[in-house]
Amino acid sequence: MDRIDAMTAFVTALDEGSLARAARRLGRSPAAITRAVAQLEEHLGTRLLHRTTRALHLTQAGELYLASCRAILADLAEADLLAAGERTDPRGVLSVTAPATFGRLHVAPVIEDLIEAHPALEARLLLVDRVVNLVDEGHDAAVRIGHLPDSSLVATRVGEVRRVVCASPDYLAARGTPTVPADLSTHRVISFSQITENAVWTFAAGPSGGARKQVSVAACFTVNSADAAIAAASRGRGITRVLSYQVEEAVAAGHLRLVLEEFEGERLPVHVVYPGARLQAAKLRAFVDFAVPRLRARLAELPVSSGRA
């Protein structure tokens, strides 16, 4: 058994979601992929996968082994590229993840320019509103919004964004404009579950000073998509709280107005993060060197004054 070959089959099967799709991706027969995974399990003396006709599910041992396989295969691929001269000429596949809306608006254009500048480089961008484990899921770098937990990742700050409260002009004309956070108790609230704290929204003290203000809100609509929350607010369904870059276009178009700006509170940092050990790879160095100044410039250009997000 070629263990590297078997590891590749195992990882590819998980990435593709089935042994048959892994076989197509690797240009091998399904029987060969099945045999490679079975030989790997026999060598380890434990089952790595639960197989059904529709899906593959990792066992507990499989979850641990998958992370190790990804790291080993990534190191081997990096060694091959370094030996072939990749250290000075970025090539191969660069995989980056970012929050959905921020990634669409700001990360994707930067990566488009990066691969235009480096034709031998291929890029994959995963846009999801969750924290992705870079090692376990096989990504080189991430753009993250919010305060970072302690980890082994290297983090480079590129800017900050605001939490903003907004509603449509028609809604505010009909229901009144809140002037202090406590006014929200009389309003219809659309909750974007990724940034709100359950049924409590926390605000800064405001012009009068004092302690932070916490307001209980009763959401009439809770959704895990910023776009859906913004669309509902734009249609006059209520007040929502999202991040400033997410409503920039809607505010500029006059579909939404910001309220309670004096009570917004601290801004959220934006970082580019990546495993420090991987920085010797030219593709990752190229991304960091290229993306960091451009993301800083984009975030610096985001409007911060009253009346825009």
C-alpha positions in Angstrom: 0.0 0.0 0.0 1.2 3.5 -0.9 0.2 5.4 2.3 0.5 8.8 0.6 -1.8 7.5 -2.2 -4.2 6.1 0.4 -4.2 9.4 2.4 -4.9 11.3 -0.8 -7.9 9.0 -1.6 -9.2 9.4 1.9 -9.0 13.2 2.0 -10.4 13.6 -1.5 -13.3 11.3 -0.7 -14.2 13.6 2.2 -13.7 16.7 0.2 -15.9 15.4 -2.7 -18.5 13.8 -0.4 -18.4 10.3 -2.0 -15.9 7.7 -3.2 -17.3 7.9 -6.7 -16.7 11.6 -7.0 -13.2 11.2 -5.5 -12.5 8.6 -8.2 -13.5 11.0 -10.9 -11.4 13.8 -9.5 -8.3 11.6 -9.2 -8.8 9.9 -12.5 -9.1 6.4 -10.9 -11.8 3.8 -10.6 -14.3 3.8 -7.7 -13.0 0.3 -6.8 -9.4 1.6 -6.5 -10.5 4.5 -4.2 -12.5 2.1 -2.0 -9.6 -0.3 -1.8 -7.2 2.4 -0.9 -9.3 3.6 2.0 -9.9 0.1 3.2 -6.2 -0.6 3.1 -5.6 2.5 5.2 -8.2 1.4 7.7 -6.6 -2.1 7.9 -3.1 -0.6 8.4 -4.4 1.7 11.2 -6.6 -1.1 12.8 -9.6 1.2 13.0 -12.5 2.4 10.9 -12.2 5.9 9.6 -15.5 6.2 7.7 -19.1 5.2 8.0 -20.3 4.6 4.5 -23.9 4.8 3.3 -25.4 4.9 -0.2 -25.7 8.7 0.0 -22.9 10.0 2.2 -19.7 9.5 4.1 -19.4 10.2 7.8 -16.2 10.4 9.8 -15.7 8.3 12.9 -14.1 9.9 15.9 -10.8 8.4 14.8 -11.4 9.5 11.3 -11.8 13.2 12.4 -8.4 13.1 14.1 -6.7 11.4 11.3 -8.2 13.7 8.6 -6.5 16.7 10.2 -3.2 15.0 10.2 -3.6 13.8 6.6 -4.3 17.3 5.4 -1.2 18.7 7.2 1.0 15.9 5.8 -0.3 16.3 2.2 -0.1 20.1 2.4 3.6 19.8 3.5 4.4 17.4 0.7 2.8 19.6 -1.9 4.6 22.6 -0.5 7.9 20.7 -0.6 7.3 19.7 -4.2 6.5 23.3 -5.2 9.6 24.7 -3.4 11.8 22.2 -5.1 10.3 23.2 -8.5 11.0 26.9 -7.9 7.6 27.9 -6.4 9.3 29.8 -3.7 9.9 32.7 -6.0 7.0 32.2 -8.4 3.6 31.6 -6.8 1.8 28.7 -8.3 -0.6 25.9 -7.2 -4.0 26.3 -5.5 -4.5 29.1 -3.0 -7.6 28.5 -0.8 -9.1 31.4 1.2 -12.2 31.8 3.3 -14.1 34.9 4.3 -17.5 36.1 5.5 -20.1 35.9 2.8 -21.0 39.6 2.2 -17.5 41.0 3.0 -15.9 38.4 0.8 -18.2 39.2 -2.1 -17.6 42.9 -1.8 -14.0 43.1 -0.8 -12.0 39.9 -0.8 -13.1 38.5 -4.2 -12.0 41.6 -6.2 -8.6 41.5 -4.4 -8.1 37.8 -5.3 -9.2 38.4 -8.9 -6.4 41.0 -9.1 -4.0 38.6 -7.5 -4.5 35.7 -9.9 -4.3 38.3 -12.8 -0.9 39.3 -11.5 0.2 35.6 -11.0 -1.2 33.5 -13.9 0.3 30.3 -12.5 -1.7 30.7 -9.4 -5.2 29.2 -9.0 -7.5 30.5 -6.2 -10.5 29.1 -4.4 -12.7 31.4 -2.2 -15.1 29.9 0.3 -17.7 32.5 1.5 -19.4 31.4 4.7 -20.6 33.2 7.8 -18.9 30.8 10.3 -15.4 30.3 11.6 -13.6 27.8 9.4 -10.9 25.6 10.8 -8.1 26.3 8.3 -6.1 23.1 9.0 -9.0 20.7 9.3 -10.8 22.0 6.2 -7.7 22.6 4.1 -7.5 26.4 3.6 -4.4 28.6 3.5 -5.8 31.8 4.9 -9.0 33.5 6.1 -10.4 37.0 6.5 -12.1 37.2 9.9 -14.3 39.9 11.5 -14.5 40.3 15.2 -12.2 39.7 18.2 -10.0 36.7 17.7 -9.5 34.0 20.3 -5.9 32.9 21.2 -4.6 30.5 18.7 -1.5 29.4 16.8 -2.6 31.4 13.7 -0.8 34.6 12.7 -3.2 37.6 12.5 -2.6 40.8 10.6 -5.1 43.6 11.2 -6.4 45.3 8.1 -9.2 47.6 9.5 -12.4 47.6 11.4 -16.2 47.7 10.9 -19.1 49.0 12.8 -22.3 47.4 14.2 -25.1 49.7 12.9 -28.9 49.9 13.5 -31.0 50.8 10.5 -34.5 50.9 9.1 -36.3 52.1 6.0 -37.4 55.7 5.7 -41.0 54.6 5.3 -40.8 52.5 8.5 -39.3 55.3 10.5 -41.9 57.7 9.2 -44.7 55.4 10.3 -43.3 54.2 13.6 -41.0 57.0 14.6 -37.2 57.2 14.9 -35.6 55.8 18.0 -33.4 58.3 19.7 -32.1 56.2 22.6 -31.6 52.4 22.7 -34.6 52.0 25.1 -36.9 53.1 22.4 -36.3 49.8 20.6 -38.8 48.1 23.0 -41.6 49.7 21.0 -40.3 48.7 17.6 -40.5 45.7 15.3 -37.0 44.1 15.3 -35.4 41.9 12.6 -32.6 40.0 14.2 -29.5 38.9 12.2 -28.5 36.0 14.4 -24.8 36.1 13.5 -24.1 39.3 15.3 -26.9 39.8 17.8 -26.7 38.6 21.4 -29.9 36.5 21.6 -32.7 38.8 22.7 -30.3 41.5 24.1 -28.6 44.2 22.1 -25.7 46.0 23.8 -24.9 49.7 23.1 -22.3 52.2 24.2 -23.2 54.8 26.9 -23.7 57.5 24.4 -23.3 61.3 24.8 -24.4 61.2 28.4 -21.7 58.8 29.5 -22.0 56.1 32.1 -22.3 52.4 31.7 -23.0 50.5 28.5 -26.7 50.0 27.8 -28.3 46.6 27.3 -31.8 46.5 25.7 -34.1 43.5 25.5 -35.6 43.2 22.0 -38.4 41.0 20.9 -37.6 40.0 17.3 -40.5 39.5 15.0 -38.2 37.8 12.5 -34.8 36.1 13.1 -32.6 35.1 10.2 -29.0 33.9 9.8 -28.4 35.8 6.6 -27.5 39.5 6.6 -28.9 39.9 3.1 -32.2 38.6 4.2 -32.3 40.9 7.3 -31.4 43.9 5.2 -34.0 43.1 2.5 -36.7 42.8 5.1 -35.7 46.1 6.7 -35.6 47.7 3.3 -39.2 46.6 2.7 -40.2 48.4 5.9 -40.7 45.3 8.0 -38.7 46.6 11.0 -35.4 47.7 12.4 -32.3 45.5 12.1 -28.7 45.5 13.4 -25.9 44.4 11.0 -22.4 45.4 10.1 -21.6 48.7 8.4 -20.2 47.3 5.1 -23.3 45.0 4.7 -25.7 48.0 4.4 -23.4 50.4 2.6 -25.2 50.0 -0.7 -28.7 50.1 0.8 -27.9 53.3 2.7 -26.3 55.0 -0.2 -29.3 54.2 -2.4 -31.7 55.6 0.3 -33.4 52.3 1.0 -32.2 52.4 4.7 -31.3 55.0 7.2 -28.9 54.6 10.2 -30.3 55.3 13.7 -28.7 55.4 17.2 -25.3 56.1 15.7 -24.2 57.8 18.9 -24.7 54.5 20.8 -22.9 52.2 18.4 -20.1 51.1 20.7 -16.7 49.6 19.9 -15.9 48.7 16.3 -15.0 45.2 15.3 -11.5 44.4 14.0 -10.9 42.7 10.6 -7.9 40.4 10.3 -6.2 38.3 7.7 -5.2 35.0 9.5 -3.0 32.1 8.4 -0.8 29.4 9.9 2.6 30.8 10.5 4.4 27.7 9.4 2.9 28.0 5.9 4.2 31.5 5.2 7.3 30.1 3.4 5.0 29.0 0.6 5.1 31.6 -2.1 1.4 31.4 -2.8 0.5 32.4 0.8 3.2 35.0 1.0 1.9 36.5 -2.3 -1.6 36.6 -0.9 -0.6 38.2 2.3 1.7 40.8 0.7 -0.9 41.5 -2.0 -4.2 41.4 0.0 -3.2 43.2 3.3 -2.5 46.7 1.8 -5.5 46.5 -0.5 -7.9 45.4 2.2 -6.6 48.2 4.4 -7.3 50.7 1.6 -10.8 49.3 1.0 -11.7 49.4 4.7 -10.3 52.9 5.1 -12.5 54.1 2.3 -15.7 52.7 3.9 -17.9 55.7 5.0 -18.0 56.3 8.7 -19.9 59.5 9.1 -23.6 60.0 10.0 -26.0 59.1 7.3 -23.9 56.4 5.6 -22.9 52.9 6.7 
